[in-house]
């Protein structure tokens, strides 16, 4: 991995900040990439406002990610995760909340690194999704 990475965690999350930061760092390590990433946990209303403003979509979503090249080509990214949405999805899929939060952190980090998936039902079979699920399993 060229360069160094830094992860900053903000907002209230139902998991320790170090656990969240470790998930981001592990994705960066496995992808052999470096980046400066801020990870922010936001409530349903704030996530809805961000989704409306930046994606033009109504209502809250699970995760939003933004990437931009910083000085000297260093990748800088912002990942926003909505614990309210994560709780709902964890219950729906019958997985622990911690697992769903890690999944969203990994998902957002992969988006920052340039990975993408279709927006239809095939997203769960996409290369990005398969990669994400391997990382989530490894983070156990």
Backbone as numpy.savetxt, mean C-alpha at the origin, in Angstrom:
# Nx Ny Nz CAx CAy CAz Cx Cy Cz
20.30 -3.54 -4.25 19.44 -2.37 -4.25 20.34 -1.14 -4.25
20.12 -0.30 -5.20 20.91 0.92 -5.29 20.34 1.97 -4.36
21.20 2.67 -3.68 20.75 3.76 -2.81 20.16 3.26 -1.52
19.55 4.18 -0.80 18.95 3.82 0.48 17.46 4.09 0.43
16.77 3.54 1.41 15.33 3.71 1.50 14.97 4.26 2.86
13.85 4.94 2.90 13.34 5.45 4.16 11.83 5.32 4.12
11.25 4.94 5.26 9.81 4.79 5.38 9.36 5.62 6.57
8.35 6.45 6.36 7.76 7.24 7.42 6.30 6.82 7.54
5.87 6.49 8.77 4.50 6.06 9.00 3.78 7.13 9.80
2.58 7.51 9.33 1.80 8.55 10.00 0.36 8.09 10.15
-0.34 8.70 11.05 -1.74 8.37 11.26 -1.90 7.24 12.26
-3.14 7.02 12.66 -3.44 5.96 13.63 -3.79 4.69 12.89
-3.07 3.64 13.24 -3.33 2.35 12.60 -3.51 1.28 13.66
-4.31 0.28 13.35 -4.50 -0.80 14.31 -3.38 -1.85 14.23
-2.19 -1.42 13.90 -1.01 -2.27 13.97 0.19 -1.37 14.26
1.24 -1.93 14.85 2.39 -1.09 15.20 3.03 -0.45 13.96
3.51 0.78 14.13 4.15 1.50 13.02 5.33 0.70 12.48
6.08 0.02 13.34 7.23 -0.76 12.88 6.79 -1.93 11.99
5.66 -2.53 12.29 5.14 -3.62 11.44 4.80 -3.08 10.06
4.17 -1.92 10.02 3.82 -1.30 8.75 5.07 -0.93 7.96
6.04 -0.32 8.62 7.28 0.07 7.94 8.05 -1.15 7.44
8.02 -2.22 8.23 8.73 -3.45 7.82 8.12 -4.01 6.54
6.81 -3.94 6.39 6.16 -4.42 5.18 6.65 -3.65 3.96
6.74 -2.32 4.08 7.23 -1.50 2.97 8.69 -1.86 2.67
9.51 -1.91 3.71 10.94 -2.22 3.50 11.14 -3.60 2.87
10.32 -4.56 3.27 10.45 -5.90 2.71 10.11 -5.92 1.22
9.09 -5.21 0.82 8.76 -5.12 -0.61 9.92 -4.47 -1.36
10.44 -3.38 -0.82 11.56 -2.70 -1.49 12.76 -3.64 -1.60
13.04 -4.38 -0.55 14.19 -5.30 -0.57 13.97 -6.39 -1.62
12.80 -7.01 -1.62 12.52 -8.10 -2.56 12.48 -7.61 -4.01
12.08 -6.37 -4.19 12.04 -5.80 -5.54 13.39 -5.19 -5.94
14.33 -5.22 -5.03 15.67 -4.64 -5.27 15.57 -3.18 -5.71
14.77 -2.44 -4.97 14.56 -1.03 -5.26 14.78 -0.21 -4.01
15.03 1.06 -4.21 15.12 1.98 -3.08 14.11 3.10 -3.32
13.62 3.66 -2.24 12.62 4.72 -2.35 12.45 5.38 -0.99
11.90 6.55 -1.02 11.46 7.25 0.18 9.94 7.19 0.14
9.34 6.49 1.08 7.90 6.27 1.06 7.28 6.73 2.37
6.24 7.54 2.25 5.44 7.88 3.42 4.18 7.02 3.36
3.87 6.43 4.49 2.70 5.58 4.62 1.78 6.24 5.64
0.58 6.61 5.20 -0.34 7.33 6.07 -1.65 6.58 6.18
-2.10 6.38 7.42 -3.39 5.77 7.69 -4.41 6.88 7.86
-5.50 6.78 7.09 -6.51 7.83 7.11 -7.89 7.23 7.33
-8.78 8.03 7.86 -10.16 7.61 8.08 -10.96 7.57 6.79
-12.16 7.04 6.92 -13.04 6.86 5.76 -13.35 8.18 5.05
-13.64 9.24 5.80 -13.97 10.52 5.17 -12.78 11.10 4.42
-11.61 11.04 5.04 -10.40 11.58 4.38 -10.07 10.77 3.13
-10.20 9.44 3.22 -9.92 8.60 2.06 -10.92 8.89 0.95
-12.17 9.12 1.32 -13.17 9.47 0.31 -12.83 10.77 -0.40
-12.35 11.75 0.38 -11.96 13.04 -0.21 -10.75 12.86 -1.14
-9.78 12.07 -0.72 -8.60 11.84 -1.57 -8.99 11.10 -2.84
-9.83 10.09 -2.71 -10.26 9.32 -3.87 -11.01 10.20 -4.87
-11.88 11.06 -4.36 -12.64 11.98 -5.21 -11.70 12.98 -5.90
-10.79 13.54 -5.13 -9.90 14.57 -5.66 -8.90 14.03 -6.68
-8.27 12.90 -6.38 -7.18 12.42 -7.22 -7.56 11.35 -8.22
-8.65 10.63 -7.96 -9.06 9.57 -8.88 -10.41 9.85 -9.53
-11.11 10.89 -9.04 -12.41 11.22 -9.59 -13.48 10.19 -9.28
-13.26 9.40 -8.23 -14.20 8.35 -7.86 -14.86 8.70 -6.52
-16.15 8.40 -6.40 -16.84 8.72 -5.15 -16.54 7.69 -4.06
-16.60 8.12 -2.82 -16.47 7.22 -1.68 -15.05 6.82 -1.35
-14.94 6.17 -0.21 -13.63 5.72 0.26 -13.16 4.53 -0.56
-11.88 4.29 -0.54 -11.28 3.12 -1.15 -10.29 2.54 -0.15
-9.71 1.41 -0.47 -8.82 0.75 0.48 -7.43 1.37 0.55
-6.86 1.64 -0.61 -5.50 2.15 -0.66 -5.33 3.06 -1.88
-4.58 4.12 -1.71 -4.19 4.99 -2.81 -2.68 5.14 -2.76
-2.06 5.18 -3.92 -0.60 5.31 -3.98 -0.21 6.30 -5.06
0.79 7.10 -4.75 1.29 8.11 -5.68 2.80 8.03 -5.71
3.36 8.11 -6.89 4.81 8.06 -7.04 5.29 9.23 -7.88
6.47 9.72 -7.55 7.11 10.74 -8.38 8.61 10.63 -8.23
9.32 10.95 -9.29 10.77 10.92 -9.17 11.23 12.11 -8.36
12.07 11.86 -7.41 12.63 12.93 -6.59 13.94 13.40 -7.19
14.68 14.18 -6.43 15.98 14.65 -6.90 16.90 13.48 -7.22
17.68 13.63 -8.24 18.65 12.60 -8.66 17.98 11.28 -9.01
16.71 11.32 -9.42 16.02 10.11 -9.84 15.56 9.21 -8.71
15.71 9.65 -7.48 15.26 8.85 -6.34 13.73 8.80 -6.36
13.19 7.61 -6.18 11.74 7.45 -6.18 11.16 7.89 -4.84
10.11 8.70 -4.91 9.40 9.17 -3.72 7.95 8.74 -3.87
7.39 8.17 -2.81 6.02 7.70 -2.91 5.21 7.99 -1.66
3.92 8.18 -1.87 2.96 8.33 -0.78 1.95 7.21 -0.91
1.73 6.50 0.20 0.73 5.43 0.24 -0.25 5.79 1.35
-1.54 5.79 1.01 -2.60 6.06 1.98 -3.43 4.79 2.14
-3.61 4.37 3.38 -4.38 3.17 3.68 -5.54 3.55 4.59
-6.69 2.98 4.32 -7.90 3.25 5.11 -8.22 2.05 6.00
-7.90 2.12 7.30 -8.20 1.01 8.20 -9.69 0.65 8.26
-10.57 1.63 8.12 -12.00 1.34 8.10 -12.33 0.37 6.97
-11.81 0.65 5.80 -12.04 -0.20 4.63 -11.39 -1.56 4.85
-10.20 -1.56 5.42 -9.48 -2.81 5.69 -10.29 -3.70 6.63
-10.88 -3.12 7.66 -11.70 -3.90 8.60 -12.86 -4.57 7.87
-13.51 -3.80 7.02 -14.64 -4.32 6.25 -14.23 -5.48 5.35
-13.11 -5.30 4.64 -12.64 -6.35 3.73 -12.14 -7.58 4.48
-11.48 -7.37 5.60 -10.98 -8.49 6.41 -12.15 -9.35 6.86
-13.21 -8.70 7.29 -14.40 -9.43 7.74 -15.03 -10.17 6.57
-15.14 -9.49 5.44 -15.76 -10.09 4.25 -15.00 -11.31 3.74
-13.66 -11.23 3.79 -12.82 -12.33 3.29 -12.40 -13.30 4.39
-12.84 -13.00 5.62 -12.53 -13.85 6.77 -11.03 -14.05 6.96
-10.31 -12.92 6.97 -8.88 -12.92 7.25 -8.62 -11.97 8.42
-7.53 -12.17 9.13 -7.22 -11.24 10.23 -7.01 -9.82 9.72
-7.39 -8.84 10.52 -7.21 -7.44 10.15 -5.75 -7.14 9.83
-4.82 -7.66 10.64 -3.40 -7.42 10.40 -3.00 -7.85 8.99
-3.48 -9.02 8.57 -3.16 -9.53 7.23 -3.69 -8.59 6.15
-4.91 -8.12 6.32 -5.49 -7.23 5.32 -4.75 -5.89 5.27
-4.36 -5.38 6.42 -3.59 -4.13 6.43 -2.24 -4.32 5.75
-1.57 -5.42 6.04 -0.29 -5.70 5.37 -0.50 -5.82 3.87
-1.59 -6.49 3.46 -1.90 -6.63 2.03 -2.03 -5.25 1.37
-2.72 -4.34 2.02 -2.91 -3.00 1.45 -1.60 -2.22 1.41
-0.77 -2.38 2.41 0.53 -1.71 2.43 1.40 -2.25 1.29
1.43 -3.56 1.14 2.20 -4.17 0.05 1.64 -3.71 -1.29
0.33 -3.72 -1.43 -0.32 -3.31 -2.67 0.06 -1.88 -3.05
-0.07 -0.97 -2.09 0.29 0.43 -2.36 1.76 0.60 -2.69
2.61 -0.13 -2.01 4.05 -0.03 -2.28 4.36 -0.53 -3.69
3.74 -1.62 -4.09 3.95 -2.12 -5.46 3.48 -1.10 -6.49
2.36 -0.42 -6.23 1.91 0.64 -7.14 2.96 1.75 -7.23
3.52 2.15 -6.10 4.57 3.18 -6.12 5.73 2.74 -7.00
6.04 1.44 -6.97 7.17 0.92 -7.75 6.82 0.70 -9.22
5.58 1.01 -9.59 5.21 0.94 -11.01 4.36 -0.25 -11.40
4.07 -1.14 -10.48 3.20 -2.27 -10.79 1.76 -1.81 -10.91
0.98 -2.49 -11.75 -0.43 -2.17 -11.90 -1.21 -3.44 -12.20
-2.50 -3.34 -12.19 -3.41 -4.47 -12.41 -4.65 -3.96 -13.11
-5.39 -4.87 -13.74 -6.65 -4.45 -14.36 -7.65 -4.03 -13.27
-8.62 -3.22 -13.64 -9.64 -2.78 -12.69 -10.87 -3.68 -12.69
-10.81 -4.77 -13.42 -11.97 -5.67 -13.47 -11.73 -6.92 -12.61
-12.55 -7.93 -12.81 -12.47 -9.15 -12.00 -11.17 -9.93 -12.20
-10.43 -9.64 -13.25 -9.18 -10.36 -13.50 -8.02 -9.84 -12.64
-8.25 -8.79 -11.88 -7.16 -8.22 -11.08 -6.54 -9.24 -10.14
-7.36 -10.15 -9.58 -6.86 -11.14 -8.63 -6.01 -12.22 -9.29
-5.95 -12.23 -10.60 -5.11 -13.18 -11.33 -3.92 -12.50 -12.00
-3.79 -11.20 -11.80 -2.73 -10.44 -12.47 -1.36 -10.74 -11.86
-0.28 -10.50 -12.62 1.06 -10.69 -12.07 1.30 -9.86 -10.81
0.76 -8.64 -10.76 0.94 -7.81 -9.57 0.28 -8.47 -8.37
-0.93 -8.98 -8.54 -1.66 -9.58 -7.43 -0.94 -10.83 -6.92
-0.45 -11.65 -7.84 0.28 -12.86 -7.43 1.54 -12.49 -6.65
2.25 -11.48 -7.11 3.45 -10.99 -6.41 3.07 -10.48 -5.02
2.02 -9.68 -4.97 1.54 -9.13 -3.70 1.24 -10.26 -2.71
0.53 -11.28 -3.14 0.15 -12.35 -2.23 1.36 -13.15 -1.75
2.38 -13.29 -2.58 3.63 -13.95 -2.12 4.27 -13.13 -1.00
4.30 -11.83 -1.17 4.90 -10.94 -0.15 4.09 -10.95 1.14
2.77 -10.93 1.03 1.91 -10.97 2.21 2.16 -12.27 2.97
2.24 -13.38 2.26 2.49 -14.68 2.90 3.86 -14.68 3.59
4.85 -14.11 2.95 6.20 -14.07 3.54 6.26 -13.20 4.79
5.43 -12.19 4.83 5.42 -11.29 5.99 4.61 -11.88 7.15
3.85 -12.94 6.84 3.10 -13.71 7.83 2.58 -12.93 8.93
